[in-house]
Each structure stands twice: as C-alpha cells, then as structure tokens.
Amino acid sequence: MDLLELKEHCQDLAFEGKDYLEIEQSLAGLDITEADREKALKSVDSYIVRYEISHQEKQKHLYKIMIGLLLEFMGGGAMLTSVGAAGIPRIFAIVFLLYGAWMARGAYAEYRRPLSSDFGKGRRFKSGDMRKFYER
C-alpha cells in the first residue's frame, strides 16, 4: 500500500466518523513502513476537521428544511383560514408558501449530497487572509 492509498484509507475512515485513536489502531494492523504511517497520521487531523465541518453543513441544511416547511405550513394555514382571504394577507400567504417550498427543496437537495472532503472550495465568496488586518 503506497502513501496515497494510505491517505485515502485514512480519509475514508475519518469520513465514517472514526476518531484519531480508532484510525491509528486500524493502521497498526496494516503492513506499512513507519515513515508512511507517520505521514498518514499527520493528515488525519485535517480529515477529521473536514468531516466535522461538512457534518455541520449538513445540519445547517436540515435546519433550512425545517424552516422552509414551517413557512409552508404558515402560508397554507393562512390560506385555509380567513387570514389569507383577500388582498395583501393573501399575497403574504402565497409568498410564504412559495418561498417555503423553494427553501425546503433547495436545502433538501443540498442535504442529500454526500459529505465532501473539499468543503469550501466551491463557495461563491471566499474569505481571504485576514492576518494583514490584525497586524495593524
């Protein structure tokens, strides 16, 4: 097993939810050199952090699904009762229905995506290096 395959194996274990000690114990059973083992274990922390961040992102999408469904229920309830009977309240009820459905659908599509190891690379707005502002 070469170093690249070993790192991929460690990344797979980290994305299964294993912690550092479990990954280290699984590497103890493999027939690898000590240098490759140390190099692979150096990258395990970053894999675990990436897993935790992507897991938190999945939770954010789950919360957005719940908010979208709540908006849909509010809009549907307003449409079925006399609150959204006519005029401006009816427009608000329709907006709640449409926006809630749009939010829940988009969040559900993102929630179903698998955990990615390259979190943050596809973001629209990337934060830059802020150390230049701290040293003033």
C-alpha positions in Angstrom: 0.0 0.0 0.0 1.6 3.2 -1.1 1.3 6.6 0.7 -1.5 7.9 -1.5 -3.7 4.8 -0.9 -2.9 5.0 2.8 -4.1 8.6 3.0 -7.3 7.8 1.1 -7.9 4.9 3.5 -7.4 7.3 6.5 -9.7 9.9 4.8 -12.4 7.2 4.3 -12.2 6.2 7.9 -12.4 9.8 9.1 -15.5 10.3 6.9 -17.1 7.3 8.5 -16.9 9.1 11.8 -13.9 7.4 13.3 -11.7 9.4 15.7 -7.9 9.6 15.8 -7.3 6.7 18.0 -9.5 4.3 16.0 -7.7 5.3 12.8 -4.4 4.9 14.5 -5.4 1.4 15.6 -6.6 0.4 12.2 -3.2 1.5 10.7 -1.4 -0.7 13.3 -2.8 -3.8 11.6 -1.6 -2.9 8.1 1.8 -3.8 6.7 3.3 -0.4 6.1 6.5 1.3 6.9 6.8 3.5 9.9 7.6 6.6 7.8 4.4 6.2 5.7 2.4 5.6 8.9 3.6 8.8 10.4 3.0 10.8 7.2 -0.6 9.4 7.0 -1.3 10.2 10.7 -0.2 13.8 10.2 -3.0 14.3 7.8 -5.7 12.5 9.9 -6.4 15.6 11.9 -7.3 17.7 8.8 -9.5 14.9 7.6 -11.4 14.8 10.9 -11.8 18.6 10.9 -13.1 18.5 7.3 -15.6 15.7 8.3 -16.8 17.8 11.2 -17.3 20.9 9.2 -19.1 19.1 6.4 -21.3 17.4 9.0 -22.1 20.8 10.5 -23.1 22.0 7.0 -25.5 19.0 6.7 -27.1 20.1 9.9 -27.5 23.7 8.6 -29.3 22.3 5.6 -31.6 20.2 7.8 -32.5 23.4 9.8 -33.2 25.2 6.5 -35.5 22.3 5.5 -37.4 22.7 8.8 -37.7 26.5 8.4 -39.0 26.1 4.8 -41.6 23.6 5.9 -42.6 25.9 8.7 -43.1 28.7 6.2 -45.2 26.4 4.0 -47.4 25.4 7.0 -47.8 29.1 8.0 -48.7 30.1 4.4 -51.0 27.1 4.0 -52.7 27.8 7.3 -53.2 31.4 6.4 -54.7 30.4 3.0 -57.1 27.9 4.6 -58.3 30.3 7.3 -59.8 33.7 6.9 -56.4 35.4 7.5 -55.4 35.0 3.9 -58.9 35.6 2.4 -58.2 38.6 0.2 -55.8 41.4 -0.5 -52.4 41.8 1.0 -52.7 39.0 3.5 -53.4 36.6 0.7 -50.3 37.8 -1.1 -48.2 37.2 2.0 -49.7 33.7 2.4 -48.8 32.9 -1.2 -45.3 34.2 -0.8 -44.8 32.1 2.4 -46.0 29.0 0.5 -43.7 29.6 -2.5 -40.7 30.7 -0.6 -41.0 27.9 2.0 -41.3 25.3 -0.8 -38.3 26.9 -2.6 -36.2 26.9 0.5 -37.1 23.4 1.6 -36.5 22.0 -1.9 -33.0 23.6 -2.2 -32.0 22.6 1.3 -33.1 19.0 0.7 -31.1 18.8 -2.5 -28.0 20.0 -0.6 -28.7 17.7 2.3 -28.8 14.6 0.1 -25.4 15.3 -1.3 -22.7 13.1 0.2 -20.2 14.6 2.6 -17.4 16.2 0.6 -13.8 16.3 1.5 -13.2 19.5 -0.4 -15.6 21.7 1.6 -15.2 25.4 0.9 -13.6 25.1 -2.5 -16.9 25.6 -4.3 -18.0 28.7 -2.3 -19.0 31.8 -4.1 -17.4 34.2 -1.6 -14.1 33.1 -0.2 -12.7 34.7 2.8 -9.2 35.9 2.3 -6.2 36.0 4.5 -7.2 38.3 7.3 -3.9 38.4 9.2 -2.9 41.6 7.3 -5.7 43.4 9.2 -4.7 42.0 12.6 -1.2 43.3 12.5 -2.1 47.0 12.2 
